[in-house]
Amino acid sequence: MKPLMLATVFAILATSAGAALPAHAQTLREDAHITEKLVAAQVGDILRKACPKASARMFVVLSEMMSLRSYAISEGYNEATVKAFLDDKAEKKRIRQLANAYLAKAGFIKGDEASACATARAEVQSGTVTGSLLRVEN
């Protein structure tokens, strides 16, 4: 069974505890770094589900998520803020839409295993954040 990468991302980020949000910090929604990492995880999750030859590199996934957790803490996001963000259905939908738009540009066709595997391989070969989260068999 393949573990859910995005669920792992959300679970680790949701456990972030920190001080109150500093006045200079942006909201989680506006934080490009957070969005980029969540979209990359969503893209990887979609690809690994659509391509039976793709799987999550869980040690890398966990490392990236711990890094994201550290980032959130360093930016001053507190647990309540993170939990509210991750529970927000509109935010989940926004991340999913961004991931789907990214995949469409990359040539992924939903329901087409060949395009899913080709896209996953391209991500790995290009060294993208998503590619670093995946392993694709030949």
C-alpha positions in Angstrom: 0.0 0.0 0.0 1.3 3.4 -0.9 1.2 6.0 2.0 -0.5 9.3 1.3 2.1 11.9 0.8 -0.2 14.9 1.1 -1.7 13.5 4.3 1.8 13.2 5.7 2.5 16.8 4.7 -0.7 18.1 6.4 -0.1 15.9 9.5 3.4 17.1 10.1 2.6 20.7 9.3 -0.4 20.6 11.6 1.8 19.6 14.5 3.8 22.8 14.2 3.7 24.8 17.4 5.1 28.2 17.6 4.7 31.7 19.0 1.9 34.0 17.9 2.1 35.2 14.3 4.5 38.2 14.1 3.2 41.4 12.5 5.5 41.1 9.5 4.5 37.5 8.5 2.1 36.8 5.8 -0.8 34.4 6.1 -0.3 30.8 5.3 -2.4 31.3 2.1 0.0 34.0 1.0 3.2 32.2 1.9 4.6 31.1 -1.5 7.0 28.6 0.1 4.2 26.8 1.9 2.0 26.8 -1.2 4.9 25.5 -3.4 5.7 22.6 -1.1 2.0 21.6 -0.6 1.4 21.8 -4.4 4.5 19.6 -5.0 3.3 17.1 -2.5 -0.2 17.1 -4.1 1.3 16.6 -7.6 3.4 13.7 -6.3 0.4 12.2 -4.7 -1.6 12.4 -7.9 1.2 11.0 -10.0 1.9 8.0 -7.6 -1.8 7.1 -7.6 -2.0 7.4 -11.4 1.2 5.6 -12.2 1.6 2.1 -10.7 5.4 2.3 -11.3 5.7 5.4 -9.1 6.0 5.4 -5.3 6.7 7.9 -2.6 10.3 8.2 -1.3 9.0 8.3 2.3 12.3 9.3 3.9 12.6 12.3 1.6 8.9 13.1 2.1 9.3 13.1 5.8 12.5 15.1 5.6 10.8 17.7 3.4 7.8 17.9 5.8 10.0 18.3 8.8 11.8 21.1 6.9 8.4 22.7 6.1 7.5 22.4 9.8 10.7 24.1 10.8 10.0 26.8 8.3 6.4 27.4 9.6 7.7 27.6 13.2 10.5 30.0 12.1 7.9 32.2 10.4 5.9 32.3 13.6 2.8 30.3 12.5 1.1 28.8 15.5 -0.7 25.5 15.8 -4.2 27.0 15.7 -3.4 29.0 12.5 -1.9 25.9 10.8 -4.7 23.7 11.8 -7.3 26.1 10.6 -5.5 26.5 7.3 -5.2 22.7 6.8 -8.8 22.1 7.7 -10.1 24.7 5.3 -11.8 23.0 2.4 -11.3 26.0 0.2 -7.6 25.8 0.8 -7.5 22.1 0.0 -9.4 22.8 -3.2 -7.0 25.7 -4.1 -3.9 23.5 -3.6 -5.6 20.7 -5.7 -6.4 23.2 -8.5 -2.9 24.5 -8.5 -1.6 20.9 -8.7 -4.0 20.0 -11.5 -3.0 23.1 -13.5 0.7 22.3 -13.0 0.1 18.7 -14.2 -1.9 19.8 -17.3 1.0 22.0 -18.3 3.4 19.1 -17.8 1.4 16.9 -20.2 -0.5 14.7 -17.6 -3.8 13.4 -18.8 -6.1 12.2 -16.0 -6.9 8.5 -16.5 -3.9 7.9 -18.8 -1.4 5.7 -17.1 1.3 6.3 -19.8 1.1 10.1 -19.4 1.1 9.8 -15.6 4.3 7.7 -15.7 5.9 9.9 -18.3 5.2 13.0 -16.2 6.5 11.3 -13.0 9.7 10.3 -14.8 10.1 13.8 -16.1 9.7 15.3 -12.6 12.4 12.9 -11.3 14.8 13.6 -14.2 14.3 17.3 -13.9 15.1 17.3 -10.2 11.9 19.2 -9.2 10.6 19.2 -5.6 7.9 16.7 -6.8 10.6 14.6 -8.5 12.6 14.4 -5.3 9.5 12.9 -3.5 9.0 10.1 -6.1 10.7 6.9 -7.2 9.6 5.6 -10.6 10.5 2.0 -11.8 11.4 1.5 -15.4 
